[in-house]
Amino acid sequence: MSVWPAAKAGQVLRALHRIGWTLKRQSGSHRVLSRPGWQDVVFAFHDGNELGPRMLARLAKHTGLRPEDL
């Protein structure tokens, strides 16, 4: 069983902003987020989309997001 719950994309984006990610640019639903010391990340989900545990784990690997941040 995964430690990641399913979450809405809008909730995940707010959590990323809380841990220091900022919006660098946006084109449609593709948002490029940046944070000092990390490579830029493309967040390409509509706010109402449900992200499953596997996608959240993949996103966490690139952003430093933790389950308790949600």
C-alpha positions in Angstrom: 0.0 0.0 0.0 1.3 3.5 -0.9 1.8 6.2 1.6 0.4 8.7 -1.0 -3.3 9.3 -1.0 -5.1 10.4 -4.2 -5.4 14.2 -4.3 -6.8 16.9 -6.6 -4.2 18.7 -8.8 -5.2 22.1 -7.3 -4.5 20.8 -3.8 -1.1 19.5 -4.9 -0.2 22.8 -6.6 -1.1 24.7 -3.4 1.1 22.4 -1.4 4.0 23.0 -3.9 3.6 26.7 -3.4 3.7 26.3 0.4 7.0 24.4 0.2 8.6 27.1 -1.9 7.8 26.5 -5.6 6.8 29.5 -7.6 5.2 29.9 -11.0 7.8 30.8 -13.6 5.5 30.8 -16.7 2.3 29.3 -17.9 0.9 28.2 -21.3 -2.6 26.8 -21.1 -2.7 24.1 -18.4 1.1 23.7 -18.5 2.7 25.5 -15.6 6.5 25.7 -15.2 7.4 25.9 -11.5 10.8 26.9 -10.2 12.6 26.7 -6.8 16.2 27.7 -6.0 18.4 24.6 -5.9 16.0 22.4 -7.9 15.5 21.9 -11.6 12.3 23.5 -13.1 9.2 21.2 -13.1 6.4 21.2 -15.6 3.0 20.8 -13.8 0.5 19.9 -16.6 -2.7 19.1 -14.8 -6.1 20.9 -14.6 -7.0 21.9 -11.0 -9.9 19.4 -10.8 -7.9 16.4 -12.1 -7.4 13.6 -9.6 -3.7 12.6 -9.2 -3.2 9.0 -8.1 -0.5 7.7 -5.7 1.9 6.7 -8.5 1.8 10.2 -10.1 2.2 11.9 -6.7 5.2 9.7 -5.9 6.8 10.6 -9.2 6.1 14.3 -8.7 7.6 14.0 -5.2 10.8 12.7 -6.5 11.3 15.8 -8.6 9.9 18.4 -6.1 10.6 17.3 -2.6 6.9 17.0 -1.8 6.0 14.8 1.1 2.6 13.2 2.0 2.3 15.4 5.1 2.6 18.5 2.9 -0.8 17.8 1.4 
